[in-house]
Amino acid sequence: MLAVGCEGVNSEVERPLYPTDGAINARYTIGDNVTVVFAKGNLQYQASSHTWRFAGRQYDVIGYDNEQADTTYSGWIDLFGWGTSGANELMPYTVVDTSERYAFGMFDIVGSEYDWGRHNAISNGGNNVGAWRVMSYDEWAYLLKYRNRATMKKALATIENVGLNGTAMHGMLLLPDKWELPEGCSFQYGTKEGFETNVYSVEQWNKMEGAGAVFLPAAGERSGVAVSMVGDYGCYWTTTGYTLESAYELYFLSSGYHFYYTDRATGHSVRLVMER
């Protein structure tokens, strides 16, 4: 496995974007002539105040407290059934066994009110309805497989001492289109060593993030009301349905990342983007 430094990836420094609350300051290509900026953290929701926000840091997860979600819960949740934006009373805390109820049989929620970012204002993301959105299966696939030097711009990683109860947080690491490795940091693309492929202290990660890197934490999943595999398994929704009861997800574990389809009722993470 090759170490990637300034010489290994296009080292042209990304120019500052137009200021955007809640955005990481780096562009990612997700299709022909389509670039986005990522939100600075996973999407979170508080039922008691009906407030949406981004996590304070990219590695922050709610974990097992998602099991307490209900209509009046004053804590935050970050694992959602597919399309539970609040449209048509399909609320973020919805837990029903009838999977076709999620987005009411739509095969794709792109651009629809069931897209969390299209339907809601994000309190620390500009607070404007419709500013953000979820990526489709094809857009995630383009980002991870087909953009320029895609293979060299993704890896598994660990950030030390930031997980639940001070443990390490595992996740998937993405590099922007234009990248310069910060001083004092290293990066190895791929998954050869699992989540130990890249290990960062908080100080090192802050430098990586400042250079535009995205970290998708392994926030686990929710089945019914039970949460499992926090820190070991990450699963992120796309806007693309597969059947009336299932939709496509990006998921990763220590063996690597994969695309598959899963029950729409399963609680997954959501990371929003904004076209730029």
N, C-alpha and C positions, 0 to 999 in steps of 0.2 A: 504494500500500500504506500502510495506516495504522499509525502507531506506537501501541502500547498501553501506557499507564501506569496509575497507580492509578485514574484516572477511567475507563479503558477496560474494565476487568474488575472484577467484584465484589471490592471491596477489604477486605471483612471479614477480619480476620486469623484464620487457622486456629487453633483451640484445640489445645493439646498433646494428643496421643493417649496412650493407655496406653503406657508405655515398652516398646519392642520392639527387641531387638537386631537390627541389620541393616536396619531400616526407615527410609525417608524420612518425615519427620514431616508428612505432608499427605495428605488423602483425595482419591481420584479415583472418580467414578461410572462404573460399567461396565455398569449395567443398572437396571431398575426396583427401587429400594430396595436396591441392592447397591453398596457402596463398598469400596475397597481401599486399602492402602498398598503402594507399590512397594519392592522390595529396593534396597539402596544401590548395587548393581552387578550386572553379569551373572554368571551361575552359572559356577563353575569346578570342576574335578575333578583330583585327583592319584591316579594308579593305584597307586603304590608304597605309599601309606598308606590307600588307599580313603577319601579325605577329600573332602567337598564344602564349598565356601565361596562367599561372594560376593566379587567383585572389591573391592579396597580403595577404589576410587573409581569413580564412574559411567562415567568415560571410559576406564578401563583395559581393554585387550584383550591377548590372548596373541599373536595374529597368526600368523606362519609357523611358530612352534614347535609349533603343532597338528599339523604333519606328522610329529612324532616320537612321537606317541601309540602306546603299546602296553601290554601287561599289567603291565610293571614300570617304566614311565617315571616318573622322580622329579620331573619338571616338572609344570606345570599345563596343562590344555586348557580351551577354552571354546567349541568348535564341536562340536555333537552331532547324530547322526542322530536321527530322530523317535522318541521314546519310549525312548531309551537310558538309563533310570534305574538299571539294574542288575537289574531284575526279570527272572526267568526267563533269567538269563545274557545278557540284552541289555545289554551293558556300554557305558559312555560312550565307550570307544575303539573300539567295534565299527565295522568297515568291511567290509561285504559287498555284493555286487552284487544280491542277491535282495531287492528292496525290500519285498516282502510279508512278509518275516521281521520287519520292524520293527513291533512291537506285534502281530505274529502275526495280521494280517488285521482287527484292530479298526478300526471306522470312527470312533471317538471315544475318546480316552483320558481324558476328564474324570473326575476322581474315582477313577481306577484306579491300580494300582501302577506303570504306565508313566509317570505324571506325576512328574517329577523331585522336586518338592517334597513330594508326598504320600508317596513311597516312602523318602525320605532325610531324615536330620537334617543341617541346614546348620550347620557348626561355628561360624561367626560370625553366625548368624541365629537364635539361641535354642537351637540344638542339640537340637531336638525333632522327631521324625518326624511328618510330616503337618501341620506348621504353615503351610507355604507351598503354592502351586499355580501352574499355568500358566493363562493366560486362553484362552478359546475364541475362535474366529473371530467369533462374534456379540458377545462382550464387547469385543474389540478394536475392532470396527466401531462399537459404541455409544460407546465412549470417544472415538473420532476423528471420528465423524460426527453423533451424535445427543444427546449430553449437552448441557446448557445452555451455549450460546455455544461449541460445540465448534470452530467455524471459527477463533475468536480465541484458542484455547488450544493451538495446535500450530504448529510451524515447523521449518525446517531451520536448523542452527547449526554453528559451528566454535568449538572451544576451542583457544587457541594453545599451542604448545610442550608438549603432553602426549601426543602420539602416539608411534609407534615412532621411535626415534632422534631424539627431540626435535621431530618435525614436528607440525603441527596435527592435531587429531582432528575429523573431521566426524561429524555425527550428526543425530538427530531430537530435538527439544525439545518436552516436554509441560508444560503448566501445570496446577496442581491446581484443584479446584472453587472454592476460595476463595484469592484471590491478591492480593498487594500487591507492586508492583514495588520492589525494593530501591534505595536511594539510590546513584547513580553507575552504574546499569545501564539498558539500553534493551531493548526487545523489539518486534520486528515479526513479526506472524503471517504464515504463508504460505511460499511457496517461490520467489517471483519472482526472487531473486538466487541461487538454488541454496543451497549451503552457506554462502555469504557473506551470506545474509539477516540473520543475527545472528552477530557475532564477539565473543568474550569472552576477556579475559585470565583467568588462573587466579584472580586475586583477585576479578574480577567474577563468574566462575562460582561461586565459593564462596558469594557472596552470593545468587545465584539459587538454588543448591541449598539454602541455609539457609532460603529462603522457600518451599521445597517443590517446586521444578522437577525434572523427570525428564529425563535425557539418555540416549538410546539410541545408543551408539557404532556407527559403521560398521565392524564387526569383520571384514567379509569373509565368505567361505564356503569350505567344504571339499568337493571333489568327489573321491571316492576318498581318497587321502592328500594330494592337492595343494590348497594353500590359495591363494586369489586375492582381489584387489580389497580388501585391507585398507585402511581409511581412505576408501574410495570407495563402498562398498556395505554396507548393513546388512540383515540378514534374521533375523527372529525367529519361532520356532515358535508355533503355536496348538495347542490340544488336538484340533482338528477335522480328521479325515481327509476326503479327497475320493474316492479309490478305494482299492483294496487296496494299491496301490503308491505313492500320493501323499498329501500332506496340505497343509492351508492354511498359508500364511506371510504375515506382514506384511513387506514389503521397501521400502527407500527408496534413492534415488540423488539426484544433484543436481537431477533434474527433478521430484522429489516422491515421495510415498509411494503404495503400491499393495498390494492383496491379490491373491494368486494361489495356485495349488497347485504343488507341486514334488515331486520324487522323495524318498521318505522316507529314503533313504540319504545325502542331502546333509547336510553339517554346517552347522548354523545356530546362532545365539545363542539363549539362554534367559534371559528376565528374569521372575523369580517375583514374585507378589503375595500379600498376606495380606488376608483380609476383615476390615474394621473398621467 
